Every structure is written in structure tokens, then in C-alpha cells.
Amino acid sequence: MKLFDTPASWRTGIAALAMMVVACGAPGRAQDADEVVARVNGIEITRGDLAVAAEDILQSAPDIPEDEQEGYLITYLTDLELLAQAAREAGIADEEAFRKRMEYVTKRNLMETFLNRKGAEAVTDEAAQALYDEVIEQVPEEERVHARHILVETESEAKAVRQELDGGADFAAVAAQRSRDPGSKDDGGDLGWFSKEEMVPEFAAAAFALQPGEVSDPVKTEFGWHIIKVEGKRNKPGFDEVRDQIDEMLVRRKQRDVIIGLRESARIERFGAGDPAADEAVE
């Protein structure tokens, strides 16, 4: 259930923060950031350097197997150092255009880091619950079901499962043992909360006809035969369903307020186009 649309610029900043957490917080990396992994003409490359590069490189190359990522990053950083040394020898670092670009990149990185930290400060359980209570009133009612299922290949298998359940077997345990759905069997067949539109018609019709605690007869869909158990019903998404979106909204609001506050307290002189809207410009 999506409560709001997220501008691409904010998604980019949040994604970068997430990558930073993953890269810098990976096991075995944070505590030995000074460990040397390579040298290039005497210049050391450390695990800390790998963590910084991971923020950038692994976003554009997400399909690299985990056991190959370190080697990939080391190769990238050794090439980077070699080419950087060559560029310095060619005098590029002293060129005015290059210095201007470096100043811009530094300011942008400072801005992103500052905004990410300020945004993270706004995310608390209390703030998230308060914002959920505020926005949920605006969400239209739509019946939703929390259900589990056991998927098998044939009707006879489904009937056997139903008999097993009628005999007192635990639904989640049977799902873990017999379900053919790899996406839910390890969670006891749990499908979470969903609306009718999120499921194929036959499955939705059976699930929404059940009351909490009830188990269906065998249901045929294009995927096979299902036994469904409804765990609960409600008319709006719960806090647990939209917590990630709520946290994202808290981050966006805080970052917006920081930007507006700094603009209002600064002395800004513009000699070009007119003033941008208060919630634009920083992207």
C-alpha cells in the first residue's frame, strides 16, 4: 500500500544512505578500516577505502556475486589510483576548471551527508506512529486480509492437507513442510496483508469469503491447489505495512524543513532567474 509518491531526488539520497550503512557496517569491515589491501606505487588502499567505493560502485553493479565484490573493488581502486596519479602528473589537478568541479563535488557530498544525518534524526518510533495516525485518516477504506496458504500440485494433495489440518495439525508447520510456494513456505505460508486486486481472482474470492481463523476447502488457481487460512481482516493498511514509507516521509519532511530554515536565515542575493519554490532546487 503506497501512501504517497517519493520524488526521485529524495529517493536517491535515501538510497545512498542505505548503501553507506551496508558498506560501512558490513561484518569485518568497520573494525579494521585501516587494514591495507593493496598498494599502488607506494600509496596504500585500505578496507576503509573499499567501504567508500562500495557506496558508489556496487549501486551501479548490483549483480556482482558477494564473494567477488572485494576483488572487484580492489581492482577498481588500484586502477583509480593509477589514473589519478597519471592525471596529477599531467597537471590536471592544477587546472581551474578541475578545481571548480572538485569544489562543486565536495559541496554536493557535504550537502548529501548533512541532509541524510538530519533526516535520520527525525525517525523515531514515536514520530512514526504520530505521522501514521495523521495520514491514515486520508487513506480510503479498502478491505484487506492477512492470510497463510499451502500450495500443492494436485487436488488430492490439497484434500489430504485439509484432512491433516482438521486433525489438529499446525497450519504453519504443515506449510513449511508441504507447500510448494518458495516465497512463503519458510514463513509458515504467511502472505502478509493484501487487497483483492493483489491476488488472482480465484484466490482472492476464497480468502475474502473466510473469517479470521477459518480454513478454506481446496482452491484451484493457475499456480496449483491452495489451502488458505485467514489470520485477520481490516479496512486500512496497518502501521506495520507502511512503516518504511512513514520513515521515508519523516526523512523527507525533516530535510525539507532544514533547507527552508537555512534559506530563511541566510542572506541570499540572486542575479539570474527568479526565486525557486521552497521545496525545489536541492535535488
N, C-alpha and C positions, 0 to 999 in steps of 0.2 A: 504494500500500500504506500504510494508516494504522496506525501503531504504537500510538497512544493517542488518547484524546479530550481536547480542549482546552476548559477552562471558558470561557464567553462573556466573563467579566470580563478574563481574561488575553488573549484574542484581541483585545478592544477596545484594550487598552494597546499591544499589539504593532502593531496596525493604525495607531494614532495615531503611533507612532514611525516607521513606514514612510512615512506621509503627510508627516511632518515632514522626513524625508530628501529626499523627492521635491520638496517645495515649496521648501525652503531650498537644495537642491543643484541646482536646475534651471539650465541654461545661461543666462548673462546676468543672473542674479538675485543670487547671493551677492556678487559683486564690486562691485555698485552698489546695495547695500541702502539707501543714503541718497538715492538719486535720487528727486526729488519727482515724483509722477504726478498729483497733484490738490491743490487747496486748498479748504477749506470755512470760510468766514468767517475766513480768515487762518490756519487750522490746516492744517499740511501732512500729506499722506498720501504715504508713501514705498513703494518696492518692498519694503522690509523689512516694512512693514505688510501688503502683499499676500501675502507668504510666510506670515505668521502666519495671515491669514484663510484661505488656501488649505488649511491643516491642517483647518479646521473646515468650510468651505463646500463644498469640492469632494468631500468624503466623502458629503454628502447630495445632491449634484447631479453625479454622475459622468458623465452623458450630455452635458454641455456640450462642444461641439467645442473642441479645443485652441486654435484661433485666436480663439475668442470668450471664453476664460476670463479673460483680463486685463481686458477691458471689463466683464465681469460682476462681477469682484471690485472694480473701481474704483467701479462704481455702488453695490454693496453697502456699501463702506466710506464713501462720501460720505453715503449715507442713514443709516448707523450714526452717523457723526459729527454730522449734523444732529439726529437724535433724541436723542443723548446730550447735546448742548448744551441742547436743549429740556428734557430731564429735569432737568439741573442747575439750570436757571433756575426750574423748578417746585419745587426743594428736595428732590427725591427722594434725592439723594446724601447728604443730611444725616439721613435717617430711620434710626432704629435698626435696623429690620428689614432695610433695604437694606444697611447696614454689616455686619450679621451674615451676610447672604448672600454679600457680597463676600469676607468673611473665609473663609467655607467654600470658595468657588470658588478662592481663592488657595491655600489649603491643599491642595485636591484637585489643582490643577495642579502644585504643588510635589511632591506625592507621586508623581504620574504621571511627571514628568520625572526625579525621583530614581530611581525603580524602573526606568524604561526605560534609564537610563545604567548602572545597576548590572547589569541583565540583559545589556546589550550587552557589558559587560566579560567576561562568562563565556563568550562564544562565540569559541572558537579552534579551529583545525584539530585540535590535539592533544586538546582536551576533547571535541570532536565524535566523533572516532574512538574514544576510550575509552568514551563513552556508547553508541555504536553497538555496540561489542563486548559491552557489558553487556546491552543489551536484545535484541539479535538472537537470543540463545540462547533467549529466551522466545517467539519468533515461530514458529508451526507451519510445518513444511515444506510448500511448495506449488510445483509445477513452474512455472517462468516462462521465457519465451522473449524474446529480443531479435531483432527481425526488421525487414526492409525489405519494401516491396511496390511494385508498379507496377500502378495501376488503369487499365483501359481499358474501352471501351464494349462491344466485341464479342469473341467467341471467336477470330475470325480475327485481330484485332489482338493478342490475347494470345499466339496461336501465333507471330505474326511477332516479337513481343518476345522470346519464348523462343528463337527461332532466332538473333536478334541477340545474345543473351547467350551462346548456345552457340558463337557465332563469336568470342567473346572480348571483347565489349563490356563496359564497366564498368557494373555494376548501378546505382550511384548516379547516374552520368551519364545513363543511359537513363531512370531515374525522373524526374530533373529535366526532361528533355526531353519525355517522353511521358505521364507519369502524369496522371490526371485528379483526383487527390486533392489539393486545395489545402492541406490541413493537413500534408502530409508531403513533397510533391514538391520543395520548395526545400531540404529536408534530405536529398535523395537517397533519398526514400521511407522514411526512418527512422521507425519507430513506437515506438522505445524498448522497454522491458521491459513485459511484460504476462502475465496469467494467462489460462487458458482462458475464464473467466467474463467477461472484459473484451472478448471478441471474439464476433462472430456464430459460430454452431456450425460452419458450413462452413469458414470461415477458420481457426478455432481447430484443427479437426481436421487440416487440411493443414499448418499451421505446426508443431504439436506432433509431427507424424509425421516431420519433417525433422531432420537432424543439422546442427550448425554447419557453414556453408559450402555446404550444399545448396540448390538452387533447385527450386521446385515446377513441376509442369505447370500449365496454366491452371485456376484455381479460380473457380467461379461463386458469387456471393452476391447479395443483394438490391441491392447497390451497383454491380454490374458484374462484370467479369472481372479476376482478380488473378494476378500472378506474384509469388511470395513467396520471399525469401531469408532463411534463419535465420543470424544472426550469433553467437548464443550461447545457452546454457541454464544455469539454476541453480535451486536449490530454495528460496532465501530472497531477499528484496529486498536489493540491494547498497547500499553506503554512498551511492552517487550518487543512488539512487532516493529515499532518505529523508532526505537532508541537511537539507532545510528543516524537517522535523519534528523532527529531532535538535536543530537550533539552537533551535527553539521550546521544546523541553523543557529545554535548558540555561538559557534565559532564565527559564522558569517556576521551575525549581529555585533559581536564584540569588535571584530576587525573593522566593520563599517563605522562604529562609534569612535574607535581610536582615530581613524582617518579624519572623520568630521571634526573631532575635538582638536586635532593638531592643526587643521586648516583654520579653524575659528580663532585659535590662539596665536597664529603666525601672522607676520606681515608679508603678504604676497603681492608682488607687482607683476602684472601681465601686460605684455606689449604686443600680443598677437591676437588670436581668436578670443571670443567671449568666454566667460566662466563655464566650466563643465558642470554637469549636475552633481549634486553632493554624493551620489552613490556610484559615480563612474570614475574614469581616469586611471585609477590604480588597478591594473589588470596583470 
